[in-house]
C-alpha cells in the first residue's frame, strides 16, 4: 500500500514537505476560478507546482 495525504488545506502540503512526512503523493482540491476557496487560487497553484511529491 502506498501512503498518500488528502487535504483541503494547501499549507498541509508545505508542512509535509518540510517535515519529511512519510507520504508518496498528495490530493488537494483546486478551483481555478477561486470560488469558495479559503485562500487565493494562485497561491495554491504555486504550492502544487513546488510540491516535492506528485499532487
Number of C-alpha atoms within 10 A of each C-alpha: 3 7 9 15 16 13 12 12 13 19 13 16 25 15 11 17 16 10 8 10 12 12 13 13 17 19 15 16 13 16 13 12 10 13 11 8 15 11 12 14 16 14 11 23 14 10 17 20 11 14 15 17 15 12 18
